[in-house]
Amino acid sequence: MLIVDDNDVVRTLLRSILRSGDYDVVGEAKNGVVALELAERLRPDIVCMDLMMPEMDGLEALQAIKAMHPQIAVVMITGSPSVDNVRESIQSGAGGFIIKPFNAGKVLDTISRARQASKRSGNGPEDA
């Protein structure tokens, strides 16, 4: 699992939620540029990524990650969802959406569904 958000508090909260759900957080990034580097190097099975970030936003990073590694499930995070953002993210390959402020149950449920969808599509790792 890779967590990508420009807000330190959000990353800390997500890390805590994910670890409570027995997910292994292998890396964290503050922007899409670093997210691409880590996705390439660490090859996580899931990326949890904020939509709005400096340097490279989540949508650009999503598109690049899915182009390089279509098997990686990407769940987008946003505090201000718009129909256009959600539609464009889903069309670009996002496996789910988490709306801030979020609760642990919703985060774990969304990530679990994205992981299962990735496996069913044949793009996900079999034992992730």
C-alpha positions in Angstrom: 0.0 0.0 0.0 1.3 3.4 -1.0 -0.3 6.6 0.6 -0.1 9.8 -1.4 -1.3 13.1 0.2 0.3 16.5 0.6 -1.1 16.8 4.1 1.0 15.1 6.9 -2.0 14.7 9.2 -4.1 12.9 6.5 -1.2 10.6 5.7 -0.8 9.8 9.4 -4.5 9.1 9.9 -4.6 6.9 6.7 -1.6 5.0 7.8 -3.2 4.3 11.2 -6.5 3.2 9.6 -4.8 0.9 7.0 -2.5 -0.7 9.6 -5.5 -1.4 11.8 -7.0 -3.3 8.8 -3.8 -5.3 8.4 -2.6 -3.5 5.3 1.2 -3.1 4.9 2.0 0.5 4.2 5.2 0.3 2.1 5.6 4.0 1.3 4.3 7.6 1.5 4.5 10.5 -0.8 3.5 14.2 -0.7 2.8 14.7 -4.4 2.3 12.8 -7.6 5.9 13.1 -8.8 7.2 11.2 -5.8 4.2 8.8 -6.0 5.3 7.8 -9.5 8.8 7.2 -8.3 7.6 5.1 -5.4 5.1 3.2 -7.5 7.8 2.2 -9.9 10.3 1.2 -7.2 8.0 -0.4 -4.7 5.3 -1.8 -6.9 2.5 -1.6 -4.3 -0.7 -3.5 -4.9 -2.8 -0.5 -3.9 -2.3 3.3 -4.0 -4.4 5.6 -1.9 -4.0 9.0 -3.5 -5.3 12.6 -2.9 -6.8 14.3 -5.9 -5.5 17.8 -5.2 -1.7 18.1 -4.7 1.2 20.4 -5.7 3.6 19.6 -8.5 1.6 16.8 -10.0 -2.1 16.3 -9.0 -3.7 13.0 -8.3 -5.4 12.6 -11.6 -2.2 13.0 -13.6 -0.4 10.6 -11.3 -3.3 8.1 -11.5 -3.1 8.2 -15.3 0.7 7.7 -15.3 0.6 4.9 -12.7 -2.2 3.0 -14.6 -0.3 3.4 -17.9 2.9 1.9 -16.3 1.3 -0.6 -14.0 -2.4 -1.4 -14.8 -2.5 -4.0 -12.1 -2.1 -1.5 -9.3 -5.4 -0.6 -7.7 -5.7 3.2 -7.2 -8.2 4.7 -4.7 -8.6 8.4 -4.9 -9.1 10.7 -1.9 -10.7 14.1 -2.0 -12.3 16.7 0.2 -14.2 18.4 -2.6 -15.7 15.8 -4.9 -17.2 17.1 -8.2 -19.0 15.0 -10.7 -16.3 15.9 -13.3 -13.4 14.8 -10.9 -15.1 11.6 -10.0 -16.0 10.8 -13.6 -12.5 11.6 -15.0 -10.8 9.6 -12.2 -13.0 6.5 -12.8 -12.5 6.8 -16.6 -8.7 7.0 -15.9 -8.8 3.7 -13.9 -9.5 4.7 -10.3 -10.9 1.7 -8.4 -12.8 3.8 -5.8 -13.2 7.1 -4.1 -12.8 8.2 -0.4 -14.4 11.5 0.6 -12.8 13.6 3.4 -13.5 13.7 6.2 -13.5 9.9 6.2 -14.0 7.2 8.8 -12.1 4.0 9.2 -14.9 1.7 8.2 -15.5 3.5 4.9 -11.8 3.7 4.1 -11.3 -0.1 4.7 -14.4 -1.0 2.8 -13.6 1.1 -0.3 -10.0 -0.2 -0.4 -11.2 -3.8 0.0 -13.7 -3.4 -2.9 -11.0 -1.8 -5.1 -8.6 -4.7 -4.4 -11.3 -7.3 -5.2 -12.3 -5.5 -8.4 -8.6 -5.4 -9.5 -8.3 -9.1 -8.9 -11.5 -9.9 -10.8 -10.4 -7.9 -13.8 -7.2 -10.0 -14.0 -5.0 -7.0 -13.4 -4.3 -7.5 -9.7 -1.8 -9.7 -7.9 -3.4 -13.0 -7.0 -2.1 -13.1 -3.4 -2.3 -9.4 -2.5 
